[in-house]
Every structure is written in C-alpha cells, then in structure tokens.
Amino acid sequence: MAAVEDQAVTTGSAKDESRLQDLAKRHLWMHFTQMAGYEDHEIPIITRGDGCYVWDEHGNKYLDGLAALFCVNIGHGRGDVAQAGADQAKELGFYTNWSYAHPKAIELAARVAELAPGDLNRVFFTSGGSEAVDSALKLCRQYHKLTGNPGRYKVISRKLAYHGTTMGALTATGIPAVRRPFEPIFPGSAHVPNTNAYRPEVDDPAEAIYEKILFEGPETVSCVILEPVQNSGGCFTPPDGYFQRVREICDEFGIVFISDEVICSWGRLGTYFGAQKYDYLPDIITTAKGITSSYAPMGAVIATDRMFEPFSKPGSSFTHGITFGGHPVASAVALANLDVFANEGIIENVVEHEQAFADMLDSLRDIPIVGDVRGTGYFRSIELVRNQETKETITGEEEEWLLRGFLSPEMFKRGLICRADDRGDPVIQLSPPLIAGPEQFEEIRSVLRPVLEEASERLHCGQ
C-alpha cells in the first residue's frame, strides 16, 4: 500500500511563483504531505470561499467536494458566523474553563446536550478531534479506576479506522502506515474486522468484537470505539443491528462504548449525530469539525450522566485539561453555526437530497474501474478496481499513478476537490458542504465520469 495521504496535488510550473508560493515552500510544513512533491510544482493555495466553492490564488474556482476535510458543513463565506466570533472577541477574547466558566461555553454545552441523544448531558470541550478522542480514552481509564476496575486499559477499535494522530489517539487508530513511524505505541490497542461489506473479513463483525474481548480478557478492556460510518477505507456503513449488538456486548462486560463522530455528527449523515441515524446510545460521543463548521477550531467529549457521576463526588475531578477547550470565540462561532442549522434547514437539505447524491454516484457503475459505491447522507465513496467481477484491486506503481499521478491532479484541474485515498483499497471520497444539491451533484458527475473513464481505459480495466 502506498503511503497514507502524502498527496502533492500538482497544479502548474514553478517558474513564476508568487510570493506566497515562495514563503510556503520555505516555511510552511504541510500536514500528511510529501513536501518534495512541490519542488517543481505549485502548492495549491486556497484564498477564499463562498458556499460550496473555493478559489485559489490565481482566481480559479473549485467545487469543494470534501467540505475542506469533511467539516465546512454550512458552506464557506458565512460572514454572520465569523461576525459572532469577532463580537465575542471584543467582549471577552479568552478565559479558561479550568475552575472558571464563561457564558458562551455554558450556553454551548447546554445546546449540545439538548441535541445529543439520551442522557449524553455532560460536555467537555477540546480544540479538535484528535484531542477529543485522546480525552475520551483518558476519561475511560480514570472512570474505571474510580469505579473499582483499575486493570481496564485496553482499547478495541476496527482495522483501518482513523481516530486521530496524537499518541493517545494512535492507540485506537487502526491504520498500520499511520502507526508505524511512531511505534512503539502506548500498550493496550486491539483491532477487530471492520464493516466493509464489499470485502467482508468475517460474517458477523459485531461478534468479532465479542470474541476479541474474550481473547483480551474482559477485565482488561476499557472501551470500544467505533465510528457510525468508518471513514478510512471508504465510508463503511454498518449492517443492520450491528450497533445494537455492540451495545449489548459492552453492557455485558462493563465496557465503555465510544461513538467517534468527529466526522459523522452535525448533519453529515442526515442527523445531528450518527448514533441517531443508526438508533443506538453510546456512553460517550467524540465530536469536532462540523460543530463550528470549522470556522474556528473546536472539539468535544459528550458523556452520559452515568459516566460523569464518579467525577461529581467530593474530592474527585477529571484530571485532564486543554488550554483552549471551550474557547469563548470558538464557542460563539459554534452557537452561530448551530443557529444556521436550526434556521436554514441544513439537515433537512441532506435528507431531501441524499438519494439524488447516491443516484448520481450509482450512475457511474457502468465504468469498468468503479467497483463499489457506498456511504450514506453526504458522506460517500467510490472504490476503484481492476475488474468488477473479481473485485481485483489496483496496487503498487499503478495505484500510485492512479491516485497521485492522475486522479488527484486531473480532478483538481477540472475544478473538483475531493480525496483519492489508499488507506485500504483505492477509493475516491466525496463529502460536500451540507448545502449542496442537484446542481453540485451534476458538476461532480461531469468531472468524475470522463476522468474515471480515462483512468479505466489507461489501466485496461475489465479486460
């Protein structure tokens, strides 16, 4: 498998570089990026956005088919949301949530609790998704110590699942290429088959969790962490009854069930939370990205009253904190973002148009390179194969050429930003702003079809 991410989207000659290009190449260390790929090519520099579209430094317009990184849910350019942050900065630019509180964090915590399912009423803010997962894993460990189970430290997650890149979150992340550079990882990680129905590893992935718990020793397992729809590998949806069975398993063994919804919350699947989409109640939800539509950095751990109870006793506290968790400006932005959701029918738009999105992608199945189309809501993937009948995948140098040498730059050149990824088998991922509709779907189709047809021909797929 080629290196995870490590994409250099090449856009043109470097002969007439702008000042920004020069500064970026001299000083900016980009995330998950092969920096050498830009020695002879421009870095794509995005300078502004409006709705479902962004523009680069040259004035070229692109449909943002990934909502930046699964996160600009209300679309770009919302001056009202930005203004909410500016107004808050004038009133109180910053104060901490360490033994103090401020109005916007209080209001946001109450708003989140109101929208969350069941008795997920306690909200611990972070600065982003990896921090939310890290915080949740620490919360589970301390919870077990406070409730008389100090030997519980292991985390069960799924193969290929991405749960963040901080050292704690890497314990749960199941992508070998992401873990390998930082090994040895903290002890306690255990991984089970995911819910890839196109290439199933087991007949019953929920029972695989049960068997793993027995193998590890139930008294050593702290938590099970799962995404409602697994991002890495390409939008793996759960089989019917999967999460209900996982809930039963966790209850049987006294294990904390974490629903990692850094991507899957705030309308991405057509509900505020993915747990609502699939009708299950976790003990903890981790979230980020869409909580502010990424107009400001923020994440959160949302816990049930039962999880909070041991920490509410005299002399107890969650011995963990993050300086900017619940930042006043980010909290004000999040509240304004949620006002947009409530007042402008953001989730209703997803529900109304998600089938049209699915139908558009399904219409590409006649192209020989298209093996599977999957996902839900505004979170979908196309798996690419050499042969539809045998499901033979594309590997090695051909995969590298396909994803990084052809698809990424060609789609970008044609005005579409999405993700060509190989954390598992090669896929194209699409996750547009939640305000997108049939017009944007047609634009996506008009790029994907000719590009995939050309890729199919050049790789002689289906022959």
N, C-alpha and C positions, 0 to 999 in steps of 0.2 A: 504494500500500500504506500502511495506517495505521502510525503509529509502532510500532516493536517494543516488546513488553511494554507499558510505560506504562499499566498497568492500575490502576484505582482500583475495588476491589470495595466497592461501597456497601452499607451494612448497616442504616441507620436514621437518624432525626433526630439532629441535634447539640444539641438543646435541653437535654438533661440529661446532659451529658458527664461522664464520670468524671475523676478526677484524672489517670489515665494517658492518657486522650484528650487532655486539655489539654497535658500535658507532651510527648506525642508530636507534636502539631501545632505546638508552639512550638520543639521542639529536634531531633526525630529526622528525619534526611534519609534517606528510604527509597530502596532501590535500584530502578532501572528503573521509577520510579513517577511518574505525573503528580500531584504533590502538591496541585495546585489542585483535583483531583477530590474531596478530602476536606474542603474548606472548609465544605460544608453537610451532610456525612455523616460517620458514624463511621469511623475506621480499624479494620479487624478486628484485634483484639488477642487472640492465642492465649496462653492462660495455663498449660495443662497438656496432657499426652498420655498415652495408655495403649494399647498395642497398635497397632491400625490407626486409632485415633480420637484427636481432639484436642477441646478445649473452649475457648470464648472467655471473655472477662471477665464475660459475662452468664450463663455456665453452659450455653450452647448447645453441643450435641455435633455433631461433623462427622466423616464418614469421610474420612480423608486419602488421597485418590485419587492424590496426586502424591508421596507419601512426603516431604513438605515441599518438596523440589526434587530429586526423583529420588535421594534419599540416605539416608533413615532406613530402611535395609533390614531391620533386625531388629525394627522397630517401636519405638514410643515407650514410655517409662516403665521402662526396664530399670535398676533400682537396682543390680544387680550390676555392670553395665558402668560406671555412674557411680562406684560404690564403688572400682573398680580405679583410676580416676583420682585419687580422694581419697586412697587409700592411698599411691599414688606421690608425691603432693604432699607428704605428711608426711615421706617418706623422702628425696626429692630433688625439690624443686619445679621446678628448672630447671638444666640445664647445656647448653652448646653442643656442636655437632658440628664446630666449627671447630678442628681439630687435637687435639680430645679426643673421647672417646666415653663413653657411659653404657650400662648393661645393657639397658634397655628398647629403645633404638634398635637395638642389636646383635641382640637377640632378634627384634625385629620384622623387620629386614632379612632375617634368615635364614628366618623364617616366610614372608615374601612370596616370596623366591627359591624356596623349596620348592614353593609353589603355582603359580608362574608357569611358562609353557611353555618348553620348550627350555633354552637356556643363558642365559636372562634372569636372571642371578645377581647383578647389581650394583644396589643400591638407593640412590638419592639422594633424601632427604626434603625436602618443601616444606610450606608452610602451606595449600595448596589447589590447585584445578585449574588456574586461570589461571597460577599460579606454576609448576606442573608443566610446562605447555606452554611457557611462556617459557624455563624452564630447559632443556627438551629442544631447543628451537631454538638456544639458545646452545651447548649441548653439541655439536650437529651442526656448527655453524660452526667451533668450536675443533678438533673431531675432524678436519675436512678440512684445517685449517691444519697440524696435527701430522702428517698423513699425506701432505703434499706437494701439496694441492689448495686453495690459498688463495683461488682465484677462485670457489669454490662458496658461494653465499649465498642463493639463491632458494628459496622455499618453495612447493610445489604443494599445493593443497587444493581442496576442492569448493565449488561455488556453494551459497550459503545455509548452509554449515556454520558452526557456532559452536564456536570453540576458545578462547574467553576474551576478557577485556576489557582486560587490561594492554596496553601499547603494543606489546610484542613479540608477544603472542598475537593481537592485532588484525591482524598481518601475515598470519596464516593464516585468520582468521575471514572468511567469505565473505558476510556479510550487509551490503548497502550501507547500510542505515539505522543500523547499529551503527558502521560505519567512518566515515561521512560527517562526524559532528561533530568528529572528531579528525584529519582529513586536514590535511597530507599524512602518510600512514602511512609507516613505515620502508620503504625500497625493497626489492623482491625478492619481492613476492607475485604469484602466478599461480593462477588458478582454472579448474577444469575442470567439466564437467557431473557432476551427482550421479547417484544410482541410483534416482531416482523412476520406478518402473515404471508408475505411473498416468498420468504426464505426461512420457514419455521425451523427452529433448532429442537424444540420439544413440542409434544402435543398439547400440554397444558402449562403455560408459563407461570400461572399462579401457584400451582402445585410445586413447581420448581423452587419457588421461594420457601415453601413449607419444608421441602427436602433439604434445602441449604441451611435453614435454621436448625434442623435436627443434626445435620453434619457438624455445624459450628458449635452447637451446644446452646440451647435457648437461653440459659443463664448468662451467656456472654454477649448476647445480641442487644444492642442499644436501640437501633432504629432501622426501619426500612424506608428508603427514599426513592420516590418514583415521580416522573413527570406524567401528567394526564395524557399527553401525546409526546412521545420521545422525539426530540429534535434531531440529535445526532444519528446519522444513518438514514434520515429522511422521513420524518413525520410518521412514526409507527403508532397507529391507533390501537386501543385495547380491544380484545374480544369481549363479547357480552359476558357480564358477570365477573370480569377479572378483578375489578377494584373491590367489589363486594366480598369476594373470596379473600383478597388480601386483608381487608378489614377484619374478617373473621380470624384469620391466622394471627394477626398482630394482637387481637384481643385474647386469643387462647394463650399466647406466650407472654403477655405483658410487655409487648414491644411497641415503641412509639412509631406511628405511621406519619411520615412527612410527605406532603404533596408539593413537589418543587414546581412552582408556577411562575418562575421568572419570565418565561415567555407566554405561558398558557393562560394567564389571568388578564383582566382588563379588556375583555371583549374579543381576544384573538380567536377563540373557539365559538363565539356567539353567545357567551355568558360572561358574567363578571369574573367567575372563577371556573377553572377546568373541572374541579370537583363537582360543581353544579351541573356541568354538561353531562358527566357520567354518573351522577347521583351517588356519591359516596362522601363520607365525613372523615377527614383525616384529623390527627391530633395537632398538626402544625401545617401551615402553608407558608412557603417562602415565595416572595414576590419582589419585583423591581420593574425595570423597563417601562411598561405601559402605565404604571402608577402616576407618572408625571408626563407620559408620552415622551419621556427623555428630554423635556425642556429643561430639566435640572436633574442631577444625579440623586437617586434615592432607591432604597430597598426596604424590605420589612420582613420580620418574622411575625406571623399571626398565630397565636396559640389558644387552645381551649382553656376554659376556666379550670379544668382538672389539671392541666399542665402548669398553670400559674399557682395553684393552691399551695404547694410546698414552699414556694418562694415568698408567700404572703405572711408567713409566720414570723413572730418577733425574732430578731437576730439573723434572719435569712435574707439573702439577696442573690440575684443572678450576677455573679462576679465577672462581669464582662461589659464592655462598653466601647463605643466608637465615637470619636470627637464630633463628627458631622452628622451622626444619625439623628434624623428628625430636624435637620437644619431649618430655621424659620423660613428662609427664602424657598427652599425646596418644598417645604410643607405648603406654603401659599400657592406655589405652582401646581402641586398635586391637587389641592382643593379646586383650583380654577379648571384644571383638566377634567376632574370628575363632574364639575358643573357642565362642561361641554358634553360629556357623555349623557348626562341626565336631560339636558335641554335640547340637544340636537339629534337624538336618536341614533347614536353611534352603534350601539349593539344591535338595534333594530335593523340598521343598514346591513350588517353582516348576515343576520338571519334572513333578510329579504333576498340577498344576492349570492349567498354562499353556493347555492345549487348551480347558478349560472357560471360561477367561477369553476366549480367542479366539472361542469359540462364542457366548458371551453378546453380544459386540460385533457379531459377524456377524448375530445375530438382529435387529439394528436396521436392516439394509439395506433393508427394505421402506419405511422412512420416506423420502419424496422428497428430503429435504435431505442424506441420507447418500450421499456419492459413493464413498468408498473406506474400507476398514478394513484397517489394515496394522500390522506390527510383529512382534515375537517375544518370548517369555518374558513378563515383567511390564513390558513397555515397548511401548505400543501407541497408535495414533492413529486418529481418525475425520476424514476430510476432508469438508468441507461444500460443497455445490454448489447451484446454482440448478436444474440439470437433470441428471439421472443419465445420460441417453442421450448428450447432447452434452458433458457434463462442464463446462458453463458455470459459471464460478466466481462468487463474490459479492464485489463490490468497493465502494469508495467509502463513502458515508454509510451504505449498507445494511450493509456489513461492520462498520463502526464500531458501529452499533446492535446488530448480531447478537452480536458478541464481547463488547463492553464495556457496552453498554446493556441487553442481555437475558441472554445465556447465563451470563456470569460471576456477576452478582448473583442470578439465578434459581436456579442450581445451588447456590450458597452458601446461599441462603435455605432450600433444601430439604435441606441437610445434607451436600452433597458438595463437596469441594475438588478441583479438577482445573485444567487450564490450557486456556483458549480463546486461541489464538495465531494470528498472521498473519505470521510470518516466512516468506513464500511465500504459498501459498493458505491460506484459513482452516481450522484444524483444532482438534479437542479432543484433548488428550493425557492419557493415563492411565498412571500408574506407581506402583501402590500398594506399601506395605511387602511384603516378600517372605514374610511370614507370613500374608498374605491368602488366602482360599479361597472356596468357592462361596457362603458366606453373604454375604461382602462383595461378590462379583460381582453377586448378586441386588440388593443395596442400590444398587449403581451403576446397574444396569439400571432399577430402579424410579424413579430420578431422570432418567436420560438419556432414556428413551422419552417421557414426557409433555412434557419440555422441548423436545426436538427436534421432536416432532410439532407443538407450538405454534409454534415458530420456522418450521417448514416452511409451516404454514398462513398465518402472518402475512406471509411473504415470497412466498406463492403459488408455492412451488417445484413444479416438474414440470408447471406449467400453460402 
